[in-house]
Amino acid sequence: MKALTIEKVGSPVRLTEVDMPVKREGHSIVKLKASALNHRDVWITKGMYPGIKEGAILGSDGVGVLDGRNVILNPGLRWGENEAVQADDFEVLGMPVDGTFAEYISIPNEYIYDQPEHLSIEQAAALPLAGLTAYRVLMSRCQTKSTDKVLVTGTGGGVALFAVQFAVALGCDVYVTSRSEEKIAKAVALGAKGGYNYKDETWYKEVETNFDVIIDSAGGASFQHLIKICKPGARIGFYGATLGKYQNLNPQLLFWRQISILGSTMGSDQDFRNMLAFVDNHKIKPIVDSVFSLEEGSRAFERMEAGTQFGKIVLKH
Amino acid sequence: MKALTIEKVGSPVRLTEVDMPVKREGHSIVKLKASALNHRDVWITKGMYPGIKEGAILGSDGVGVLDGRNVILNPGLRWGENEAVQADDFEVLGMPVDGTFAEYISIPNEYIYDQPEHLSIEQAAALPLAGLTAYRVLMSRCQTKSTDKVLVTGTGGGVALFAVQFAVALGCDVYVTSRSEEKIAKAVALGAKGGYNYKDETWYKEVETNFDVIIDSAGGASFQHLIKICKPGARIGFYGATLGKYQNLNPQLLFWRQISILGSTMGSDQDFRNMLAFVDNHKIKPIVDSVFSLEEGSRAFERMEAGTQFGKIVLKH
């Protein structure tokens, strides 16, 4: 079968002919119809990930068909029993274990779910990893309620957009940040109330101090300003930090105002089930930025690297 | 009546003759038998607190007698309905509202509780503010369970010692940090399993990465090391930051390991009730460092400033 593999760290992904997966006890072979890219996939090709196994099939997001059922895969393997944190042997689908950028995958049955019926194949492929990550940080970690005012930084990325969509569906007043006016406008079209352009580095000075929940993946030196626009009792959830370490955080602003800073990554099996049910209940449709074929895989990776996408980059198999 | 008041910012507290408090609707006049110092009192005399009202009676911790009952006062006034955070008009007893370093106090009835019977007057006076703060950060914010391994930094201070005692009573394995071997030994005598001397600035390098809960009030540049000795899923609760801003926090260590950094201050009425019940159930006895008379008030303040105390500095009226 055909698959996108990491041939060598530092080289683009390559479409190769690989052996069909072998069916193992407790696994099923799913015929994959579509998949989607995550930053993780790009980082792996660049060697920015621990334990890279050359020759592995990449891809964490996958939807396909099994015995005539449309199915969607939970990419979080072996979370374990503790809802608070993944087990030591937790793993994300796609390197080292073979992933979804292929015609078929062998996967343990417990990670196979019915695909929400209101979604196209492309929309469904966009959902798993980013939807799971957004759901956990927004709902399980920050315990966001309908009355909360929510800020999602860096709108445009997969997780950030799901956080916007989920919070809007909950009934929250949602705001975004971006350095692109176009992305802010698109977020508003999805139901956000407005946005702040952080090209102006003092953007936060214009913002009222009244966010109950902030979802961030930028971190870095500007994280300190998020604390200033929090309401007392606020929760700041974060699932990444592309700008690096936090600096100059003022503890007085945090402890006197009972603020929580909550690290989050991926999600438990329960989070995945809850996320699917939430998407189904609210008929949320993931935003697809663009669709490529498996053969165009390296172009899809280039688009991800460019960082101009709005929504998920999907591969149709 | 006699009272310790702040005559002028920058001057020591002074024992003065003031008017008896007037009984107001919904208030009672409690005859105070003992009180205790908190850092807050010292900071107020130094002008390191907002809204200082000269002439006010200081003191947040108080026990006394009302209609023959031994009573203990909740120093957290007007917390409000939201357990997550205090209301905007929340206030701590003792400046601007007249506090407990006096012969009598007029206080709303809802802040008056029966004193736990197993406590001496001095022990009971040591409990309110520090016990409440420790209870909230350890229990309500960090949700500490008996199976958690707990580190309390800077043992010796009132809140830190209550955090040690409460966690020991819960059944946790508790460790402390201090720059005094004597204080570490005293914490071990209270049931801690051991301690680390942070005079050695690389103390954290010798520590296993396995704390479920860390209670901190130092903050500063060394806060970053606390993250490194956390177990995945850990909660770091903090109620102060004597060493200032957090620097160089590594977000990857936080989000991948689902760590929570939880600011906390004082506690709700519910926290106070739960704290009293917990102290009563476990027959916890607050640690009294020293006892002064009201007349010796300025000496008590000097001892607090010196920072060598182990436990609470009590005033017996």
HADDOCK unambig.tbl for C-alpha pairs under 7 A between the chains (distance, minus, plus):
assign (segid A and resid 84 and name CA) (segid B and resid 233 and name CA) 5.64 0.50 0.50
assign (segid A and resid 85 and name CA) (segid B and resid 232 and name CA) 6.41 0.50 0.50
assign (segid A and resid 85 and name CA) (segid B and resid 233 and name CA) 5.09 0.50 0.50
assign (segid A and resid 85 and name CA) (segid B and resid 257 and name CA) 6.83 0.50 0.50
assign (segid A and resid 85 and name CA) (segid B and resid 258 and name CA) 5.96 0.50 0.50
assign (segid A and resid 232 and name CA) (segid B and resid 85 and name CA) 6.42 0.50 0.50
assign (segid A and resid 233 and name CA) (segid B and resid 84 and name CA) 5.66 0.50 0.50
assign (segid A and resid 233 and name CA) (segid B and resid 85 and name CA) 5.12 0.50 0.50
assign (segid A and resid 238 and name CA) (segid B and resid 255 and name CA) 6.61 0.50 0.50
assign (segid A and resid 239 and name CA) (segid B and resid 255 and name CA) 5.55 0.50 0.50
assign (segid A and resid 240 and name CA) (segid B and resid 252 and name CA) 6.96 0.50 0.50
assign (segid A and resid 240 and name CA) (segid B and resid 255 and name CA) 6.73 0.50 0.50
assign (segid A and resid 241 and name CA) (segid B and resid 251 and name CA) 6.19 0.50 0.50
assign (segid A and resid 245 and name CA) (segid B and resid 248 and name CA) 5.41 0.50 0.50
assign (segid A and resid 245 and name CA) (segid B and resid 249 and name CA) 5.39 0.50 0.50
assign (segid A and resid 245 and name CA) (segid B and resid 250 and name CA) 4.97 0.50 0.50
assign (segid A and resid 245 and name CA) (segid B and resid 251 and name CA) 6.04 0.50 0.50
assign (segid A and resid 246 and name CA) (segid B and resid 247 and name CA) 6.51 0.50 0.50
assign (segid A and resid 246 and name CA) (segid B and resid 248 and name CA) 5.55 0.50 0.50
assign (segid A and resid 246 and name CA) (segid B and resid 249 and name CA) 5.01 0.50 0.50
assign (segid A and resid 246 and name CA) (segid B and resid 250 and name CA) 6.69 0.50 0.50
assign (segid A and resid 247 and name CA) (segid B and resid 246 and name CA) 6.51 0.50 0.50
assign (segid A and resid 247 and name CA) (segid B and resid 247 and name CA) 4.58 0.50 0.50
assign (segid A and resid 247 and name CA) (segid B and resid 248 and name CA) 5.40 0.50 0.50
assign (segid A and resid 247 and name CA) (segid B and resid 249 and name CA) 6.81 0.50 0.50
assign (segid A and resid 248 and name CA) (segid B and resid 245 and name CA) 5.40 0.50 0.50
assign (segid A and resid 248 and name CA) (segid B and resid 246 and name CA) 5.56 0.50 0.50
assign (segid A and resid 248 and name CA) (segid B and resid 247 and name CA) 5.42 0.50 0.50
assign (segid A and resid 249 and name CA) (segid B and resid 245 and name CA) 5.38 0.50 0.50
assign (segid A and resid 249 and name CA) (segid B and resid 246 and name CA) 5.02 0.50 0.50
assign (segid A and resid 249 and name CA) (segid B and resid 247 and name CA) 6.82 0.50 0.50
assign (segid A and resid 250 and name CA) (segid B and resid 245 and name CA) 4.98 0.50 0.50
assign (segid A and resid 250 and name CA) (segid B and resid 246 and name CA) 6.70 0.50 0.50
assign (segid A and resid 251 and name CA) (segid B and resid 241 and name CA) 6.19 0.50 0.50
assign (segid A and resid 251 and name CA) (segid B and resid 245 and name CA) 6.04 0.50 0.50
assign (segid A and resid 252 and name CA) (segid B and resid 240 and name CA) 7.00 0.50 0.50
assign (segid A and resid 254 and name CA) (segid B and resid 263 and name CA) 5.25 0.50 0.50
assign (segid A and resid 255 and name CA) (segid B and resid 238 and name CA) 6.62 0.50 0.50
assign (segid A and resid 255 and name CA) (segid B and resid 239 and name CA) 5.55 0.50 0.50
assign (segid A and resid 255 and name CA) (segid B and resid 240 and name CA) 6.75 0.50 0.50
assign (segid A and resid 255 and name CA) (segid B and resid 263 and name CA) 3.69 0.50 0.50
assign (segid A and resid 255 and name CA) (segid B and resid 264 and name CA) 4.63 0.50 0.50
assign (segid A and resid 255 and name CA) (segid B and resid 265 and name CA) 5.85 0.50 0.50
assign (segid A and resid 256 and name CA) (segid B and resid 264 and name CA) 6.41 0.50 0.50
assign (segid A and resid 256 and name CA) (segid B and resid 265 and name CA) 5.46 0.50 0.50
assign (segid A and resid 257 and name CA) (segid B and resid 85 and name CA) 6.85 0.50 0.50
assign (segid A and resid 258 and name CA) (segid B and resid 85 and name CA) 5.97 0.50 0.50
assign (segid A and resid 258 and name CA) (segid B and resid 263 and name CA) 4.65 0.50 0.50
assign (segid A and resid 258 and name CA) (segid B and resid 264 and name CA) 4.79 0.50 0.50
assign (segid A and resid 258 and name CA) (segid B and resid 265 and name CA) 6.68 0.50 0.50
assign (segid A and resid 259 and name CA) (segid B and resid 262 and name CA) 6.27 0.50 0.50
assign (segid A and resid 259 and name CA) (segid B and resid 263 and name CA) 5.20 0.50 0.50
assign (segid A and resid 260 and name CA) (segid B and resid 260 and name CA) 6.93 0.50 0.50
assign (segid A and resid 260 and name CA) (segid B and resid 261 and name CA) 5.77 0.50 0.50
assign (segid A and resid 260 and name CA) (segid B and resid 262 and name CA) 4.55 0.50 0.50
assign (segid A and resid 260 and name CA) (segid B and resid 263 and name CA) 6.05 0.50 0.50
assign (segid A and resid 261 and name CA) (segid B and resid 260 and name CA) 5.77 0.50 0.50
assign (segid A and resid 261 and name CA) (segid B and resid 261 and name CA) 4.98 0.50 0.50
assign (segid A and resid 261 and name CA) (segid B and resid 262 and name CA) 6.38 0.50 0.50
assign (segid A and resid 262 and name CA) (segid B and resid 259 and name CA) 6.27 0.50 0.50
assign (segid A and resid 262 and name CA) (segid B and resid 260 and name CA) 4.53 0.50 0.50
assign (segid A and resid 262 and name CA) (segid B and resid 261 and name CA) 6.37 0.50 0.50
assign (segid A and resid 263 and name CA) (segid B and resid 254 and name CA) 5.25 0.50 0.50
assign (segid A and resid 263 and name CA) (segid B and resid 255 and name CA) 3.68 0.50 0.50
assign (segid A and resid 263 and name CA) (segid B and resid 258 and name CA) 4.64 0.50 0.50
assign (segid A and resid 263 and name CA) (segid B and resid 259 and name CA) 5.21 0.50 0.50
assign (segid A and resid 263 and name CA) (segid B and resid 260 and name CA) 6.05 0.50 0.50
assign (segid A and resid 264 and name CA) (segid B and resid 255 and name CA) 4.62 0.50 0.50
assign (segid A and resid 264 and name CA) (segid B and resid 256 and name CA) 6.42 0.50 0.50
assign (segid A and resid 264 and name CA) (segid B and resid 258 and name CA) 4.80 0.50 0.50
assign (segid A and resid 265 and name CA) (segid B and resid 255 and name CA) 5.83 0.50 0.50
assign (segid A and resid 265 and name CA) (segid B and resid 256 and name CA) 5.44 0.50 0.50
assign (segid A and resid 265 and name CA) (segid B and resid 258 and name CA) 6.67 0.50 0.50
